[in-house]
């Protein structure tokens, strides 16, 4: 890795050290010829120094603390003087949030962001761009992971010499956190997002994977999912950034550059629509753009920083040119979203089997058995470029779909505190019932099958259920929550509360106890109950004997035979497998107040 970085530093005159020797606000990366990256103390110092050097254009903001009590910092940057959320909203300026270091070993975004920021403020890049927008730059999201610093933390990545760690101090992967938001880091980030309402949220990464020539991928949503008009704008944003990068010598791709079959170049590539646990899958639910940027790990650090810097400059230029129009489209999407009650919405998407052949710039390779693992292994020859003609599957269509309720969701008081906390984190509006409306016609979801995750995943035991909504009457009480679909974040409401949505509260295990049986009767008691039911109800007896004759597995299972009768006893828990969230076609009586909203973030200058 070091040899490649040294060679690249010598070849890339763009980043030659003398060009920065006299420049203020430089990074360890620049001063080392992009062999090294600095520690987090450098971020803290640069945040203050940028504000000191450009007091009218830059504000350094601490927006939270990590579990290890490090400050989470953002730089708000604009030539307009709009350095607070309220002022940006008052001036109707688009906000571009660019985030580095969510995986702190993939740290290109931090060094590229400071470089681009200085060049833009000096007027050397994207001239005039800061006159028409606010840039919100988070150099490092996973701060504690950044300080788990060492060589070879990313063994399949060329440079820098040392880097941070993928996960947080609590061993969470923040790029699985956008919906469940268990970590303090994500809760602080969502508060920042709720306060600033960025038009676009850009997540800077470095990919893993094979060796080939393309150096970056750019994926944007809404493109495959979300509001139709916003999809057109998202496609334009993506394609214009791809075009800008191509003009500067990159070979960018609009799909994640990972083989359909692991380690097999001839399997080609499969595009997909991301679930909302990921950043670019999450923001389309808020009717905003999410962009995933992945530089290629086998390019050296100087190259990756240069390309990431080019991406940031392109984004600033594109938002300066089109941001006002895109912001208006996003606000119109909010209005349209508030009308989605009762309409059918996709919960998941799938890639069809339809494929097309593409010419992809790779390298010559061999595939031979490994004497170490015994597996078939691919070995690349980077001295021999080669065109791979491989399939690309990129037709993406809705898969699981669900009609939204005609009014909203009802959450019983027993679950209200937990659900309300999540809704507040996401900036979703809800109301609390001050009085009990009593028995109401609602829809209930009873799981016909439940599958729990076999092991812990991101600190949760996940759950997947099968079943359908059914009309029923249930008692609705004081203290229950009413979550209307008729709001700008309607798609997010549905994604959180529909039980079969892939990153719903249920899917992340928040309601697992609803699917755990707690009450039993002993076998000898069940035997007596069964005999009493058989004697009292000839129709039930006929049904039991018919099931014995037609279902051999049931006939051979003593527990199942007894449960047949236990389910018909008064002691059976009718709430077992009942999802503890209801759907309603009408707003209930007894609402206490206007919808609760997320409080504004209190920004302060560092």
N, C-alpha and C positions, 0 to 999 in steps of 0.2 A: 504493500500500500504506500509506504513512504517513498519508494523508488518511483512509482508512478506520479506521485504528487510533486516530487522534485523535478522530474522531467517536464511535467506540465507547466510548473511555475516558470521554468526557463523558456518554454516555447510561447507562452501566452503573454505577448507584449502588452496587451490591454491591461493586465494586472501587474505590470512590472513595478517593483518597489519604488523607484525614484519618482514616479508620478504622484505618489501619496506622501512622500517624505515631508513636504512642507504643509500638507493639508491638515486642518484641525478636524476633530471629530472622527478620526479614523479608528479602526478596530484592530485587535490583535491579528485577526485574519489578514487584513490588508498589509499590515507591517511585516508579517511573516511570509508574504508572497502566497498567501492562502494555503499554507501548510498546517496552521494551527487555528483553533478557535478559542475565544476567551471564556473565562468563568463568568458566573452570573454577576459578580461584583462589577464587571465591565458594563453589563446592561444597566445596572443601577446608576453608575457614573454617567454613561452616555445619555440616559433619560434626563438627568439633571442638566447635563452640559448642553444638550440640544435646546432645552427650554431657556437656559441662560443665554445662549448665543442668539436664539430667535424667539424672544419673549412674546412678540405679537403673533407669531405663527405656530408655536409649539407649546403644548401643556403636557407635563409629565403627571400621570394619574396612577395612584395606587388603587386598584379595584378589589383587592382581597389579599388574604394571607393563606399560605399553603399549610398543610399539616405540620411541617417542620418550621413554621413561622417565618417563611421568607415572603417578601412583598411580591405580589403579582402586579406588573407594571404595563401600562399602555401609554403610547404617545398620541395625543390628539393633535392633528396638524392641518392647518388651513391658512390661506392668505386672507380669508374673509373675516377673521376674528371670531368665528363661530367655534369656540373651543369647549363648549358644554353641550350636552344633549338638548337642553331647552333652546339654546340659540340656534343650533343646527336645524331643529324642527321649525323654529319661527321663521328662519330664512328659506325653508323648504329645500335644503341642500341634500343631495345624495351623500350617504356615508358609506365609505369603503373600508371594511374591517379586514385587515391582513394579519394572519396569525402564523407564527413560526413555532417550532419546537413542541408540538403536541406529543410527538415521539422525539425525545430530546437527543437521541443519537443521530437523528435526521435533521441536522441543524443548519442546513443551507439558508433557510428563510431568515434566520436571525442576522447573519452577516450580510446577506444580499439586501435585506430590508434596510439596515442602517446605511449601506452604501447607496441604495436608490434614494433614500430619504435625503441624504446630504446633497446628492447631485440634483435632485428636484428643487430643494431649497436654494441651491446656488444658481439655479437657472440653466444647468447643463443638461437636464433631461426633462421630458414632458413639460416644456415651457407653458406656463399659464394654467396647468392642470389644477393646481391648488386654489385657483380663483373660483372654481366651480364645484368644489366638493370638500368634504372633510375626510382625511385619511386617519383611521384609527389603527395603529400598528402595535400589535402585541408581539414583542420579539421572541419571548419564550412562554408558552402556556404551561408546560410541565416543568416547573421550576425546580422542584425537588429532584426529579429525574435528571435534569440537566447537571445537577451538582453530584450525581453519582458518576463521577468523571473518570475515564480511564482509556487506555489503548485497547483496541480490538473489541470494544463494546458492540461494534457492527462489523463482524469479520467478512461479510460479503459486500463491503462498501469501501471505496477508495478515498480515504481522507475524510476529515482532517486526522492528524496524528492521534489526538485524543478527542473523545466526545462523551456526551451524556448517555442516559439509559432510556429504554423504550417506555417503561412503566413508571408510575408515581412511587412515592415513598411508601404508600399503602398497597403497592403492587396492582393498581388499576391501570387499564389501558384507556386513556381518556377518549380515544376515538371509537369507543363502544358505549359512551356515556351520555350522548346527547338526549336520549329520551328518559332513561332511568335516573340520571343525574344524582348518583349516590355520593360523589366526591365533593369535598369543599371546592376544589378547583373548578369543576363544571358548574356548581351552583353560583360561584362568583362570575364565571363567564356568562351564564345565562342572565344574571343581573345586569351585566354590562350590555348585553345584547338588548334586553328589555328597555334599558335606558336610552340607548342610542338608535335602536331600530335600523341597523345597517341595511342598505339596499343589497349589498353583496358581502358574503363572508367567504374569505379565501383561506384555505387550509393548505399550508406548504409542507410537503413530505419529500422523502426519497424512497423510491420503490425498492423492493427486493427483486430477485429473479435472474434470468439468464443473461447471456452476453450477446449484444447486438448493437447496431448503430443508432437507432432512434434514441434521443436524449431526454425527452420529456413527454408526459401525457397531461392533457387538460380535459377534465370532465366537469360538466356543469349540469345542475338541475335548477329549475325546471327545464328539461329538454324532452325526457321520456315520460315524465310524470308531472302532475300539478296542473295549474290553470293554463288553458290553451293559449291565450294571448301572451302570457308570461313565458310559455315554452318558446314561442317565436323569438321573444327578446333574449331568452337564455341561449338559444341557438346562435343568434347574432353575436352575443358577447363571446361565446366560445370560439366561433369561427373567426372573428376578428382578432382575437388574441393568438390563435393558431397561425393566422396569416402574418401577423407581426413577427412572430418567432421564426417562421420560415424565411422571411426576408432577411433575418439576421443570422441565417446559416443553420438553424436547428432543423431537425426532422421530427416535428411534434405529431402526436397521435391523439385522437379524440376518445380513446378507450384505454382501459387499464391494460398495460402491456404484460400480461401474464398468460402463459400457455394454457390452452383448454385442458390438456393433460400434463401433469407435472413432468418437467424435464424432457418434454418431447416437442421440439420445434415444429414438426410436421403436423401436429394437432391444431395449430393455428390459435386463434383468439376468439373469445366470447365476450361481447359487451353486455352490460346489465344495468338495471335501475337499482340504485342502492336503497337498502332499508334505512329508516331514520335513526338508527343507532349511530350512523356515520354522519359527519358534518354535512356533506352535500345532499344526503337523503333527508336530513332534518329540515333544512331551511326552505325547501320547496313547500313543506307543510305550513310555513309561516308566510307564504307568498313572497319569498325573497330568494335571491340567487345564492346558491352554494357552489363553490368551485373547489375541486380537489386537484392540486398540482403535485405531480410526482416526477421529480428528476430521476435519472437512471443511476443506480448505485455504482455501476461499473465505470461511469465517467469520473474523472478525478475531481477533487474539490474545487480547484479554480474554475474548471469548466462548469460545474454544477452551480456554483455561486453566480457566475456570469449569466447563465441561462435563467436562473431564478430572478436575478436583478432585472433582466430583460422582460420577464413576465410581469413583474411589479410595475415597471415603467409603462408597459403596454396597458395594463389595467387602469392605471391613473389616466392615461391618454384616452382610453375608450370611455371611461366614466365621465371625464371632462366633456367629451363630445356628445355622448348619448345619455348621460346619467339623469338629466332632468326628465327626458322622455321616458326612460325606463322606470324612474321613480313614480311617475304618473301612472304607468301601466301597472305597477305593483299596487298602488293605492286603489286603482280600479279593480284589481284582483281581490283586494280585501272586501270591497263592496259585493262583488260576485260571490265570494266565499260565504258571506253572511246570508246568502239565499240558497245555500246547499241543503238545508233541512229537507228530508224526504227524498232526495235524489240518490242515485246509486254511485258509489265511489269505489275505486280500486283500493284494496288493502295491500296487495302485492302485485308484482309484475314478473313476467317470465320472458326469457329469450327463446324464440322459436328455433326449429331445426333448419330454417332457411339460411343458406350461407352463400357467400360470394368469394371468389379468389382474389387475393391482393398480392402485390409484389412488395415484399418486406425486406429491408436492408439488414441482413444478418452477417454471420461469418461462417466460413467452412467449419464443419464439425464432424466428429465421429461418435458413434454410440456403441460402446463395447461393455462387456461385463466387468465389474469392479472386483479386483482381487481382495479388497477390504470388506465391502458390504455384500458382495455377490449379486448386487442389483445391476441392471443395465444403466450405464451412466453416460451423460453427454459431455464431451470435451470440445472446447471451442478454440479455433486458431484465429486470434485477432489480427494477425498479419495478412489474412486472406479474406477480404470482403466477399460476400456472396448474396445474391438475391434469392430469397426464399419465396416461392409461390405457395401460399398457404391459405386455408379457409378462414374467413371472418364471419361469425354469426353476430349480427347487430340489429336484427328485427326484434323489437321489444314491445310486448303487448300486455294489457291488463290480465291478471290471473284471478286471484280470489277477489270478488267484488261483494259489496254489501250496501244496501240502502241505509242511509242515515235516518235516525228517528225524525219524525215530523216536527218535534219540538226540542227534545234534549234528553239528557240522562239524569237519573236520580240515584244518589249515593246515600245509603243508610247512615244514620248518625254513628253507628259503631265503626264505620270505615271513613267517616267524614274528615277527621283530622289528618290522616295519612294522605288521602286523595287531595284535600285542599292544599296541603303543603306542596304537592307536586304541581298542581294547577298554578299556584302562585309562582313557583320557580319558572314555569313556562310562560307566564304572563297571560294565562287563560282566565276569562271572566267566569264567575259562578255566583250563585246566591244561596243564602241559608234560609230554610223554612222556619219562621218564627212560631208558627202554630201548626198543628197537625191536621192536614186535610183529610185524613182517614183512609178508607179503602177506595182505591182508584183503579180504573182500567189501565194496565201497563203492559209492557212486554218483558218477559223473563227469559233467561238463557240457562237451560239445564244441560250440563255436559253429559253427553252419551259416552264419551271416552276421554280419558285424561292421561297424558304422558309427561312425567316429570323428567328433567334432565338427570342423566346418570351420575353426573359429578358437578361440582361447583363451577360456574362460569361467571367471571367478573363479580365474584362475591355473591352470586345468586344461584338458587336452584330454579331453573326455568321450567315453564309449563306450557304445554300445547293441548288444546281441547278441541273436541268435535261437538257439534250440536247446532241447534237453530233457535232463533227467537220465537217465542210463542205468546199469544195473547192470554192474559190472566189478570185477576184482581189481586192486589196486594195492599197491605197497610203502609201508608207513607206517613212518617212522623215528624214532629218538631225536631230541628237540628239536622235533618237530612239536607243534602246539597242538591241544588238544581243547576245543571251545567247546560246552558243552551247551545244548540248547534248554530243558531243565528248570531254568529260573531265572526270577525275577520279570521280568527284562527280555527275555523270550523274543521278544516282537514286535520289539524293537530288534535282537536277534541276527539274526533273519530279514531285517530291512530292511537290515542292513549286509552280510550275506554271501550273500543270494540274488542271483545275477548279473543277473536282469532287474528287480530292484527299482529304482525310479527314482532313489534317492539312495544306492545301495549303493556299497561301495568300488570295485567294478568300474565302475559307471556314472560315477563321478568320476575314472576313469582311473588307478586305483592298480595295475591289472594289464595295462596296455596292451601291455607287451612280450610277454605270452603270446600275443598275436594278431599278432605281427610275424615274418615269415619271415626267418631268418638264414642258412640254408644253401642253396646252389644248386649245380647242376652246369651246366657249359657246354653250349651247344647241340650241339656236335659229339660230346660225351660222351653226352648224352641220346639222340642219334640212334643210337649204338651200343647203348646200353641198350635202347632200344625194339626194335631189330631182334632182339636176343638174346631178349627176352621174347616177341616174336611167334613166333620159331622154336621156342621151348621149350614154349609153352602154346597149343595150338589154340583152347581155350575163350576165352582172353584175346583172341586174334586175332579171333575171331568177335564178341566184345563190342565191340572197337575199331571194326570195320567197321560194325557195327550202329549205333553212336553217330555215325559219320561220315554214315551215310545218313539218320538221323532228326533230327540236330541241326545245321542249317546254320551256326549261329554257331560251334559247336565246329569244324566242318569248315573254316571260313575263318580259324581262329585258330591259327597255328603254335605259339605258346607253350602254349596249352591242350592241344593234341595231344601235345606233349612232356611236359607235366605229368601227363597220363594215365598215362604209364609211370614218370615220376619218383616218383609217389606209391606205386608198387608196388616201389620199389627199397629196399634196406636202409638207404640214406643218408637216406631221407625222415624228417623230424623228427616222430615220433609225438606229441610234446607241442604241436605247432602248433595253436592254437585250443583247447587244453585249459585250461579255467579252473583255476587252481592252488589250488582249495579243493575238498575232497571232502565228501560226506555219508555218515554212518554210521548204521546201525540199532542199534548197540550201542556202549557206551563201550569204548574199546580197552584192552587190557592195557598195563601199563608207565607208568601215570600216576604222576607224581612226588610230588604234594603235593595238599592241598586246593586248591580253585579260587582263583586269584589275584584279589585285589580291589583296588579303588582305595584308596590310603592316605587317611586323614582329612586334611582341610584344617586347617592350623594358623592359627587366627584370633588376631589380636592387636589390642588397643585402640590407636587412634591417639593 
